[in-house]
Amino acid sequence: MRQIRADHDRDSITVYQAYRPEIGRPAVEHGRFVPPFSRDRMTWIKPSFLWLMARSNWARKPGQEMVLAVRITRAGWEEALGQAVPTHPDRRIFASSDEWRTRFAQALVHVQWDPERTLRGQKLDARSIQIGLSRHIVDRYVDGWTLGIEDLTPLVRKIHRLLQEGHAAKAKDLLPRERPYPLPEPLARHLAITGAD
């Protein structure tokens, strides 16, 4: 099943990224991404906290030692979704592989659906979305959509420690509150979200 679950309110949605401290600390201090963050490469944003925990090994993977919660506008998020082309051909969206290949080569935004994760990192049948912002649109993310950046690394370490000590219920209580994100119908069709694959 494809479903966007996220920590969101009326105006914003929180996405997660993991960086080395040399990038993460200045971003937190300024409330936006500043050098040495690069605007010349694709940057991936994910609304699933547990997916990023599996990816970054609870902020222990080299180069991903700092977990950031980036609060962006819902308008920006939906702008990105509206321009997104999947990383694999999807016959529900494209008539042929050639059509997908052409669209993908021109895409400003990539979308990928990966297995959602449990607290312990096991893969689930449900799919979690991640969005890749190309260098042609990352300025919009940095300068227009970002409302604030918070360092979640201390929370990540606390949750992981509780998990290691066998206190899974306490660890679960500290997770960000993610719930289904209500997509406008045209965007749901664009992303081929129908409730099940």
C-alpha positions in Angstrom: 0.0 0.0 0.0 1.2 3.5 -0.9 0.3 6.1 1.7 2.0 9.3 2.7 2.2 9.4 6.5 3.8 12.5 8.1 3.9 14.8 11.0 1.9 17.8 9.6 -0.4 20.6 10.6 -2.6 23.0 8.6 0.3 24.8 7.0 3.4 22.6 7.2 4.8 19.1 7.0 8.0 17.8 8.6 10.5 15.9 6.5 13.8 14.3 7.7 17.3 14.3 6.5 20.6 13.0 7.9 23.9 14.8 7.4 27.4 15.1 8.8 27.7 17.7 11.6 29.6 20.1 9.4 26.4 20.5 7.4 23.8 19.9 10.1 25.0 22.3 12.7 25.0 25.5 10.5 21.6 24.5 9.2 20.2 24.3 12.7 21.9 27.6 13.8 20.5 29.5 10.8 17.2 27.8 10.5 17.9 27.0 6.8 20.5 25.3 4.8 23.7 27.2 4.3 27.2 26.2 3.0 28.7 23.7 3.1 25.3 22.4 2.1 25.4 22.0 -1.7 22.7 23.3 -4.0 24.4 21.6 -6.9 23.3 18.0 -6.2 20.0 16.2 -5.6 18.8 16.2 -2.0 16.3 13.6 -0.7 13.6 14.4 1.8 11.5 11.8 3.7 8.5 12.3 5.9 9.0 8.8 7.5 11.2 9.0 10.7 11.6 5.3 11.0 12.6 4.9 7.4 15.4 7.4 7.9 16.4 5.6 11.1 16.9 2.4 9.2 18.8 4.2 6.4 21.1 6.1 8.8 21.4 3.3 11.4 20.1 5.6 14.1 22.5 8.4 13.1 25.5 6.1 13.3 26.3 5.7 9.6 29.3 7.8 8.5 28.1 11.1 7.0 24.6 10.7 8.6 25.5 11.4 12.2 23.1 14.3 12.6 19.3 13.9 12.0 17.4 17.0 11.1 13.7 17.6 11.2 13.0 20.2 8.4 9.6 21.9 8.6 8.4 23.0 5.2 5.3 24.5 3.8 2.6 22.2 2.6 2.4 24.3 -0.5 6.1 23.6 -1.2 5.6 19.8 -0.5 2.7 19.6 -2.9 4.6 21.7 -5.5 7.3 19.1 -5.4 4.9 16.2 -5.5 3.2 17.7 -8.5 6.5 17.7 -10.5 7.7 14.3 -9.3 8.5 11.5 -11.7 9.0 8.0 -10.3 12.4 6.4 -10.3 10.9 3.3 -12.0 8.4 3.0 -14.8 4.9 2.7 -13.5 2.3 1.5 -16.0 -0.4 3.2 -14.1 1.2 6.5 -15.0 3.1 6.0 -18.2 2.0 4.3 -21.4 5.4 2.9 -22.2 9.0 2.7 -20.8 10.1 5.2 -23.5 7.6 7.7 -22.2 8.8 7.2 -18.6 12.5 7.5 -19.7 11.9 10.8 -21.5 9.9 12.3 -18.6 12.4 11.0 -16.0 15.4 12.5 -17.9 13.6 15.9 -17.7 12.3 15.7 -14.2 13.1 18.3 -11.6 11.8 16.0 -8.8 12.1 12.2 -8.4 9.8 10.1 -6.3 10.6 6.7 -4.8 8.5 4.3 -2.8 10.4 2.2 -0.3 9.2 -0.3 2.3 8.2 1.4 5.5 10.0 0.2 8.6 9.2 -0.9 12.1 10.8 0.4 15.2 13.4 -2.4 14.9 14.0 -1.7 11.2 12.1 -4.6 9.7 10.5 -4.0 6.3 6.7 -3.6 6.1 4.4 -4.1 3.1 3.3 -0.5 3.3 5.4 1.9 1.2 7.0 5.1 2.4 7.7 8.0 0.0 10.9 9.9 -0.5 11.3 12.9 -2.8 14.5 13.8 -4.6 14.9 17.5 -5.3 17.3 18.2 -8.2 19.7 21.1 -8.3 17.2 22.9 -10.5 14.6 23.1 -7.8 16.6 22.9 -4.5 16.7 26.7 -4.3 12.9 26.6 -3.8 13.3 24.1 -0.9 16.1 26.1 0.8 14.8 29.7 0.2 11.1 29.3 -0.2 9.7 26.3 1.5 11.8 25.8 4.7 10.2 27.2 7.8 12.6 25.8 10.4 15.2 23.1 11.1 15.5 21.2 14.4 18.3 18.9 15.5 16.7 15.6 16.4 19.9 13.7 17.1 19.6 13.7 20.9 16.0 12.3 20.5 17.3 9.7 18.1 20.0 8.6 20.5 17.5 8.4 23.4 15.0 6.3 21.4 17.7 4.0 20.2 19.1 3.6 23.7 15.7 2.7 25.1 15.3 0.2 22.3 18.6 -1.5 23.0 17.7 -1.7 26.7 14.5 -3.5 25.9 12.1 -0.6 26.5 10.4 -0.7 23.2 7.1 0.8 24.5 8.9 3.8 25.9 10.9 4.2 22.7 7.7 4.1 20.7 6.1 6.8 22.8 8.9 9.2 21.8 8.4 8.7 18.0 7.2 11.7 16.0 3.4 11.6 15.5 2.9 10.6 11.9 -0.5 10.3 10.4 -2.0 10.1 6.8 -1.4 13.2 4.8 -4.5 14.3 2.9 -3.6 14.6 -0.8 -5.7 16.5 -3.2 -7.2 14.1 -5.7 -5.2 15.3 -8.7 -1.9 14.7 -6.8 -3.1 11.3 -5.7 -3.7 10.3 -9.3 -0.4 11.8 -10.4 1.4 9.6 -7.9 -0.7 6.6 -8.6 -1.9 6.3 -5.0 -4.9 4.1 -5.0 -4.7 2.5 -1.5 -2.8 -0.6 -2.6 -0.2 -1.6 -5.2 
